[in-house]
Amino acid sequence: MKLILVRHPETEANVQKIIYGRLDSHYSERGFRTAEQTAAILKDKKIDKVYTSPLWRASWLAEKIAEDHGLTVTAKGGEVLSDGIAKEGDIIPDVVRDDRLMEMNFGLFEGKTNAEAKEIYGDGFSQFWADLAHFTAPEGESWQDVQDRVVEFMKEVLAPEIEGQGEDSWGWSPLTMRRPGEACSDTICIVAHALVIRGAMAWFLKMPLNDSWGIEIRTGGYIEMIFDSERPRMFGLAAPTV
């Protein structure tokens, strides 16, 4: 199986350097250009299924990718789209929304700048960025909480590949491993958020969560991975140029 993990494009909140997870924000001017470019790049790749965070900043791009690949269904009515509610009989992008792909809940820090958040939490706020994996935001969650739900989601998606074995048994052999250019049975595209993608990568690559900051995932960028019965392998990391 091949995975394409896509980070949502730049938003107005990114530009304003606001802490936001469950809050939503529309794309900046650059974000809209990035969304179009990312979708155009991915249009040439084989994609069989699209999953997304239900937040608008992820689902808008997910729907665009699904449409570009002819992945559509007939709406049953009342289905939520990135730009409204679908009517009965509408042809809509075939995208699966999953709450486990939502960004971290930053609790009382949501919608605040770092300076404003520090006013709320005092000197203890320095722990927030120093150990994000284990720091639980007041009335929110920790990055470990995020990874736990993302791993649960990933295990479901990857069930055909890992059935009968645990991640502790992943091995590696240069004689039998599938090369990046070889065909995979299915290609799954997942549009989500920075901490969600880093949480998944830390699990795939067996690294501590806080160490995954070393994997740069730009807004609108994506990571490609091959996952088979041996082990997950990252072979591509790309970002739009706008």
SERO-4910 file (N, C-alpha, C, O; in steps of 0.05 Angstrom, whole numbers):
BEGIN
 pado doro    nc1    nc2    nc3   cac1   cac2   cac3    cc1    cc2    cc3    oc1    oc2    oc3
  Met    A     17    -24      0      0      0      0     18     25      0     39     26     12
  Lys    A      8     45    -14     23     71    -15      6     92     -1    -19     93     -4
  Leu    A     19    108     16      5    130     30     16    157     20     41    160     16
  Ile    A     -1    176     15      6    203     10     -6    220     32    -30    224     33
  Leu    A     11    231     49      2    247     72      6    276     65     28    286     60
  Val    A    -16    291     64    -16    319     55    -23    338     78    -42    334     92
  Arg    A     -7    359     81    -13    379    101    -30    401     87    -25    408     64
  His    A    -50    411    101    -67    432     90    -50    457     82    -29    461     94
  Pro    A    -60    473     63    -46    497     55    -46    519     77    -59    516     97
  Glu    A    -30    539     72    -27    561     91    -54    575     95    -70    579     77
  Thr    A    -60    582    120    -84    596    128    -78    624    138    -55    631    143
  Glu    A    -99    639    142    -96    666    153    -85    664    182    -69    681    190
  Ala    A    -93    643    196    -83    640    224    -53    634    224    -39    643    241
  Asn    A    -44    618    203    -15    614    201      0    640    197     21    645    210
  Val    A    -11    657    180      2    683    174      3    700    199     23    714    204
  Gln    A    -18    699    215    -20    716    239     -6    703    263     -6    715    284
  Lys    A      5    679    259     20    665    280      2    660    305     10    666    328
  Ile    A    -22    651    299    -41    645    321    -41    615    326    -39    599    308
  Ile    A    -43    608    352    -45    580    360    -73    570    354    -93    581    365
  Tyr    A    -76    551    336   -102    541    330   -101    512    322    -83    503    308
  Gly    A   -120    497    332   -122    468    326   -150    461    317   -155    455    294
  Arg    A   -169    462    336   -197    457    330   -211    481    318   -231    478    304
  Leu    A   -200    505    323   -211    528    309   -204    525    280   -184    512    273
  Asp    A   -220    537    262   -214    534    234   -206    562    222   -211    582    235
  Ser    A   -194    562    199   -186    586    186   -185    582    156   -176    561    147
  His    A   -193    602    141   -192    600    112   -164    604    102   -146    615    116
  Tyr    A   -159    596     77   -133    599     66   -125    628     62   -142    645     57
  Ser    A   -100    633     64    -89    659     56    -88    659     25    -94    640     12
  Glu    A    -81    682     14    -78    684    -15    -59    663    -25    -64    649    -45
  Arg    A    -36    661    -11    -16    641    -18    -27    613    -15    -21    595    -30
  Gly    A    -43    609      6    -55    583     11    -72    573    -11    -71    549    -18
  Phe    A    -88    591    -23   -105    583    -46    -88    575    -70    -94    556    -84
  Arg    A    -66    590    -75    -49    584    -97    -35    557    -92    -32    540   -110
  Thr    A    -27    552    -67    -14    527    -60    -34    504    -63    -26    483    -74
  Ala    A    -59    507    -55    -79    486    -58    -82    477    -87    -82    453    -93
  Glu    A    -83    497   -104    -86    490   -133    -61    476   -143    -64    457   -159
  Gln    A    -38    485   -135    -13    473   -144    -10    444   -133     -2    426   -148
  Thr    A    -16    440   -108    -14    414    -96    -33    394   -110    -25    372   -117
  Ala    A    -57    403   -114    -77    386   -128    -67    379   -156    -71    356   -165
  Ala    A    -55    399   -170    -46    394   -197    -23    373   -198    -22    356   -215
  Ile    A     -5    375   -178     17    356   -176      7    328   -171     16    309   -183
  Leu    A    -12    326   -152    -23    300   -145    -41    288   -166    -47    264   -166
  Lys    A    -51    304   -184    -69    295   -205    -56    273   -222    -69    256   -233
  Asp    A    -29    274   -225    -15    255   -241     -8    229   -226      4    211   -238
  Lys    A    -15    228   -201     -9    204   -185    -34    187   -182    -57    197   -182
  Lys    A    -30    161   -179    -53    143   -175    -63    146   -146    -47    143   -127
  Ile    A    -88    152   -143   -101    154   -117   -127    140   -117   -144    145   -134
  Asp    A   -131    121    -99   -155    104    -98   -175    113    -77   -199    107    -80
  Lys    A   -166    126    -56   -184    134    -34   -173    159    -21   -149    162    -19
  Val    A   -191    176    -12   -183    201      1   -196    203     29   -220    200     31
  Tyr    A   -179    207     49   -189    212     76   -181    240     84   -161    251     74
  Thr    A   -196    252    102   -189    279    110   -198    285    139   -217    273    149
  Ser    A   -184    304    151   -195    317    175   -220    332    167   -222    342    145
  Pro    A   -240    333    185   -265    347    178   -262    377    177   -281    391    168
  Leu    A   -240    388    187   -237    417    187   -234    427    158   -222    415    141
  Trp    A   -246    451    153   -247    462    126   -220    464    113   -217    458     89
  Arg    A   -200    472    128   -174    477    116   -161    452    104   -144    454     87
  Ala    A   -170    429    114   -161    403    102   -181    392     82   -173    383     60
  Ser    A   -207    394     88   -227    381     71   -230    395     44   -238    381     25
  Trp    A   -225    421     42   -227    435     16   -208    422     -4   -216    416    -26
  Leu    A   -183    419      5   -163    407    -13   -169    378    -18   -165    368    -41
  Ala    A   -178    363      2   -185    335     -1   -206    331    -22   -204    313    -39
  Glu    A   -226    348    -22   -248    346    -42   -237    352    -70   -245    340    -89
  Lys    A   -220    372    -72   -208    379    -98   -192    355   -109   -194    349   -132
  Ile    A   -176    342    -92   -161    319   -100   -179    296   -109   -174    284   -130
  Ala    A   -200    291    -94   -219    270   -101   -232    275   -128   -234    257   -144
  Glu    A   -241    299   -132   -254    306   -157   -235    303   -181   -242    292   -202
  Asp    A   -210    311   -177   -190    309   -199   -185    280   -206   -177    275   -229
  His    A   -190    262   -188   -185    233   -193   -211    218   -200   -211    194   -200
  Gly    A   -232    233   -204   -257    220   -211   -270    204   -188   -286    187   -193
  Leu    A   -262    211   -164   -273    197   -140   -298    212   -131   -296    230   -114
  Thr    A   -321    205   -141   -346    219   -134   -367    198   -127   -366    175   -136
  Val    A   -387    208   -112   -411    191   -105   -436    208   -107   -434    233   -109
  Thr    A   -459    195   -107   -484    210   -106   -492    215    -77   -494    197    -61
  Ala    A   -497    241    -71   -503    248    -44   -530    237    -35   -549    235    -51
  Lys    A   -532    229    -10   -557    220      2   -573    243     12   -597    239     20
  Gly    A   -561    267     13   -575    290     24   -565    296     52   -563    279     69
  Gly    A   -560    322     57   -551    330     83   -522    324     89   -512    328    111
  Glu    A   -507    314     69   -478    308     73   -462    335     74   -468    353     59
  Val    A   -443    336     92   -428    360     96   -405    361     76   -389    342     73
  Leu    A   -403    384     62   -381    389     43   -365    412     54   -373    426     73
  Ser    A   -342    418     42   -325    440     51   -338    467     46   -332    486     60
  Asp    A   -357    468     27   -370    493     21   -400    493     26   -414    510     15
  Gly    A   -409    474     42   -438    474     49   -449    446     52   -434    427     57
  Ile    A   -475    444     48   -489    418     52   -499    408     24   -511    423      9
  Ala    A   -493    383     18   -501    372     -7   -531    365     -7   -542    355     13
  Lys    A   -544    369    -30   -572    361    -33   -574    333    -43   -555    322    -54
  Glu    A   -597    321    -39   -602    293    -48   -597    292    -78   -608    308    -94
  Gly    A   -581    272    -86   -576    268   -115   -552    283   -126   -544    279   -149
  Asp    A   -540    302   -110   -516    316   -120   -493    297   -124   -491    277   -109
  Ile    A   -477    302   -144   -452    287   -147   -430    301   -132   -424    324   -138
  Ile    A   -419    288   -112   -400    301    -94   -374    285    -92   -374    261    -99
  Pro    A   -353    298    -83   -327    284    -80   -330    261    -60   -342    265    -39
  Asp    A   -318    239    -66   -318    215    -48   -295    217    -28   -274    207    -33
  Val    A   -301    232     -6   -280    237     14   -291    227     41   -314    232     48
  Val    A   -274    213     56   -282    203     82   -270    221    103   -246    225    106
  Arg    A   -288    234    119   -279    251    141   -277    234    166   -294    218    172
  Asp    A   -255    239    181   -251    224    206   -241    243    227   -220    256    223
  Asp    A   -255    244    249   -247    262    271   -220    256    282   -207    274    294
  Arg    A   -210    232    279   -184    225    290   -161    239    275   -138    239    284
  Leu    A   -168    250    252   -148    265    236   -148    295    242   -133    310    229
  Met    A   -164    303    262   -164    332    269   -138    340    282   -124    324    294
  Glu    A   -132    366    280   -108    376    293   -111    375    324   -134    371    334
  Met    A    -90    378    338    -89    378    367   -109    399    378   -111    421    368
  Asn    A   -122    392    399   -139    411    414   -122    426    433   -112    415    453
  Phe    A   -118    452    428   -100    469    444   -115    481    468   -103    498    482
  Gly    A   -140    474    472   -154    483    496   -155    513    499   -164    527    480
  Leu    A   -147    523    522   -149    551    528   -130    568    510   -133    592    508
  Phe    A   -111    554    497    -92    569    480   -104    574    452    -92    590    437
  Glu    A   -126    562    445   -137    565    419   -143    594    413   -156    608    429
  Gly    A   -134    603    389   -140    631    381   -122    652    393   -126    675    389
  Lys    A   -102    643    408    -84    662    422    -56    662    408    -48    643    396
  Thr    A    -43    685    411    -14    685    403      2    673    426     -9    668    448
  Asn    A     27    668    422     44    657    443     44    676    467     43    667    490
  Ala    A     46    702    462     47    721    484     21    721    500     21    722    525
  Glu    A     -2    719    486    -28    718    500    -31    692    516    -41    693    538
  Ala    A    -21    670    504    -23    645    519     -6    645    544    -13    633    564
  Lys    A     17    658    542     35    659    565     22    675    588     26    669    611
  Glu    A      7    696    581     -7    711    601    -27    694    616    -31    698    640
  Ile    A    -39    675    602    -59    657    614    -46    637    633    -55    632    655
  Tyr    A    -23    625    623    -11    602    637     15    610    652     26    593    666
  Gly    A     24    634    649     48    642    663     73    629    653     74    620    630
  Asp    A     93    626    670    119    615    662    117    586    654    134    576    639
  Gly    A     96    572    663     93    544    655     88    541    626     89    518    616
  Phe    A     81    562    612     76    560    583    101    551    568     98    540    546
  Ser    A    124    556    579    149    548    566    150    518    562    163    508    544
  Gln    A    137    503    580    136    474    578    120    465    553    124    443    543
  Phe    A    102    482    544     85    475    522    101    468    497     96    447    486
  Trp    A    119    486    489    135    480    465    159    463    472    170    450    454
  Ala    A    169    463    497    193    447    504    187    417    504    204    402    497
  Asp    A    162    409    511    155    381    511    126    378    502    109    369    518
  Leu    A    122    385    478     94    385    467     82    357    468     58    354    470
  Ala    A     99    336    466     89    309    465     74    302    491     54    287    490
  His    A     82    313    513     70    304    539     56    327    553     42    322    573
  Phe    A     59    351    544     45    374    556     16    374    548     10    375    524
  Thr    A     -2    373    567    -31    375    561    -40    403    564    -39    415    586
  Ala    A    -49    415    542    -59    442    543    -83    444    561   -100    426    561
  Pro    A    -86    465    578   -109    467    595   -135    465    579   -139    479    559
  Glu    A   -153    446    587   -178    441    573   -174    430    545   -192    431    528
  Gly    A   -150    420    540   -144    409    513   -132    381    514   -140    365    531
  Glu    A   -113    376    497   -100    350    497    -70    353    492    -61    374    486
  Ser    A    -56    331    494    -27    331    489    -22    319    461    -40    308    449
  Trp    A      2    323    452      9    312    426      8    281    426      2    268    407
  Gln    A     14    270    450     12    241    453    -16    231    449    -21    210    437
  Asp    A    -35    247    459    -64    241    455    -70    241    425    -84    223    415
  Val    A    -59    260    410    -63    262    382    -52    237    368    -66    225    351
  Gln    A    -27    230    375    -15    207    362    -31    181    368    -34    165    350
  Asp    A    -41    179    392    -56    154    399    -80    151    380    -86    129    371
  Arg    A    -95    172    375   -119    170    358   -111    167    329   -125    153    313
  Val    A    -89    179    321    -79    177    293    -70    148    287    -75    137    266
  Val    A    -56    137    306    -46    109    303    -70     90    302    -69     71    286
  Glu    A    -90     95    318   -114     78    316   -126     79    288   -134     59    277
  Phe    A   -128    103    277   -138    107    249   -120     92    229   -130     78    212
  Met    A    -93     96    232    -75     84    213    -76     54    213    -74     41    192
  Lys    A    -79     42    236    -81     13    238   -105      3    223   -104    -19    212
  Glu    A   -127     18    224   -151     10    209   -146     11    179   -153     -7    164
  Val    A   -134     33    170   -129     37    141   -109     16    131   -111      6    109
  Leu    A    -89     10    147    -67     -8    139    -73    -37    146    -55    -54    143
  Ala    A    -97    -43    156   -103    -70    165    -95    -92    145    -85   -112    153
  Pro    A   -100    -88    119    -92   -109    100    -62   -115     99    -54   -137     92
  Glu    A    -46    -95    107    -17    -98    106     -6   -109    132     14   -123    132
  Ile    A    -18   -103    155     -7   -110    180    -22   -133    194    -16   -140    217
  Glu    A    -43   -144    181    -58   -165    193    -40   -188    201    -24   -198    184
  Gly    A    -43   -197    225    -27   -220    234      0   -214    245     15   -231    252
  Gln    A      7   -188    245     33   -180    256     30   -153    270     12   -137    263
  Gly    A     47   -148    288     48   -122    302     70   -105    290     88   -115    276
  Glu    A     70    -79    297     92    -62    287    119    -70    298    139    -63    285
  Asp    A    120    -84    320    145    -93    331    159   -113    313    183   -118    316
  Ser    A    144   -125    295    155   -146    278    165   -135    251    175   -150    235
  Trp    A    161   -109    246    170    -98    221    200   -103    217    216    -97    235
  Gly    A    207   -113    194    235   -118    189    243   -104    163    230    -86    154
  Trp    A    266   -111    153    276    -99    128    296   -118    115    314   -129    127
  Ser    A    292   -121     89    310   -137     73    314   -124     46    295   -121     31
  Pro    A    339   -118     38    344   -106     12    339   -125    -11    337   -116    -34
  Leu    A    335   -150     -5    331   -170    -26    301   -172    -33    294   -179    -56
  Thr    A    284   -165    -14    255   -169    -19    239   -143    -18    215   -143    -25
  Met    A    250   -121    -10    235    -96     -7    224    -86    -33    238    -88    -54
  Arg    A    201    -74    -33    189    -62    -57    202    -35    -62    206    -19    -43
  Arg    A    209    -29    -86    222     -4    -93    201     17    -98    178     11   -105
  Pro    A    208     43    -94    189     65    -98    174     65   -125    151     72   -126
  Gly    A    187     56   -146    175     57   -172    157     34   -178    142     34   -198
  Glu    A    157     14   -161    140    -10   -166    111     -4   -158    105     12   -141
  Ala    A     93    -18   -172     64    -14   -167     56    -23   -139     66    -43   -129
  Cys    A     37     -9   -127     26    -16   -102     -4    -23   -106    -16    -12   -125
  Ser    A    -15    -40    -90    -43    -48    -94    -62    -25    -91    -80    -22   -108
  Asp    A    -58     -8    -71    -76     15    -67    -59     39    -59    -38     37    -47
  Thr    A    -69     63    -67    -57     88    -58    -77    104    -43    -99    110    -53
  Ile    A    -71    110    -18    -89    125      0    -78    153      4    -55    156     11
  Cys    A    -95    173     -1    -87    201      4   -101    210     30   -125    207     33
  Ile    A    -85    222     48    -96    232     73    -88    261     76    -65    268     77
  Val    A   -108    278     78   -104    307     81   -109    315    110   -131    311    120
  Ala    A    -89    325    124    -92    331    152    -74    354    161    -72    374    146
  His    A    -62    352    184    -48    374    197    -20    367    205    -13    343    206
  Ala    A     -4    387    212     24    382    218     29    362    240     44    343    237
  Leu    A     16    366    263     20    348    286      9    320    281     19    301    291
  Val    A    -13    319    266    -24    293    259     -5    277    241      0    254    246
  Ile    A      6    290    221     25    277    202     51    270    217     61    248    213
  Arg    A     61    287    233     86    281    248     81    258    268     98    241    272
  Gly    A     57    257    280     50    235    298     50    209    283     60    189    293
  Ala    A     39    209    259     39    184    243     67    176    235     74    153    236
  Met    A     83    196    226    111    190    218    127    179    241    143    161    237
  Ala    A    124    191    265    139    181    288    132    152    293    150    136    301
  Trp    A    107    144    290     99    116    294    111     99    272    122     78    277
  Phe    A    108    107    247    119     92    224    149     87    228    158     65    224
  Leu    A    164    108    235    193    107    235    204    101    263    229    100    267
  Lys    A    187     96    282    195     88    309    213    108    322    235    102    332
  Met    A    205    133    321    221    155    334    204    168    355    180    168    354
  Pro    A    218    180    376    203    195    396    188    218    383    197    230    364
  Leu    A    164    224    393    147    245    381    162    271    378    162    283    356
  Asn    A    176    280    399    189    306    398    211    307    377    218    328    367
  Asp    A    222    284    370    243    283    350    232    287    322    247    293    303
  Ser    A    206    283    319    194    286    292    193    315    282    185    320    260
  Trp    A    200    334    300    203    362    290    224    364    269    224    383    253
  Gly    A    242    344    267    263    344    247    252    338    219    267    341    199
  Ile    A    227    329    217    214    325    191    199    350    184    178    355    196
  Glu    A    209    365    165    196    390    157    172    384    138    176    372    117
  Ile    A    149    392    146    125    388    130    113    416    125     98    426    142
  Arg    A    118    427    102    108    454     97     79    454     90     68    433     82
  Thr    A     66    477     94     37    478     87     34    472     57     48    483     40
  Gly    A     15    455     52     10    446     24     30    424     15     27    415     -8
  Gly    A     49    417     31     68    396     24     57    369     29     36    365     42
  Tyr    A     72    349     20     63    321     24     86    302     26    108    308     17
  Ile    A     81    279     39    101    258     42     89    233     30     66    227     33
  Glu    A    105    219     15     97    193      3    111    170     18    135    172     24
  Met    A     96    149     23    107    126     37     97    100     24     75    100     13
  Ile    A    114     80     24    105     53     17    103     37     42    122     38     59
  Phe    A     81     23     45     78      6     69     69    -21     60     49    -25     47
  Asp    A     86    -41     66     78    -69     59     84    -87     83     88    -77    105
  Ser    A     86   -112     78     88   -131    100    115   -130    114    119   -143    135
  Glu    A    134   -115    103    161   -113    115    162    -90    135    167    -94    159
  Arg    A    158    -66    124    160    -42    141    152    -18    125    152    -19    101
  Pro    A    144      4    139    139     29    124    165     43    115    185     42    130
  Arg    A    164     55     91    188     68     81    180     95     68    164     95     50
  Met    A    192    116     78    187    142     67    206    146     43    230    142     45
  Phe    A    195    153     19    212    157     -4    208    183    -18    220    188    -39
  Gly    A    190    200     -8    186    225    -21    175    246     -2    157    240     13
  Leu    A    186    270     -3    176    293     12    177    317     -6    198    325    -15
  Ala    A    154    329    -11    153    351    -31    135    374    -21    118    369     -4
  Ala    A    140    397    -32    124    421    -24    121    439    -49    139    440    -65
  Pro    A     98    452    -52     94    470    -74    114    493    -73    127    498    -52
  Thr    A    118    507    -95    138    527    -97    127    555    -94    142    575    -95
  Val    A    101    559    -91     89    585    -90     94    598    -63     85    621    -58
***
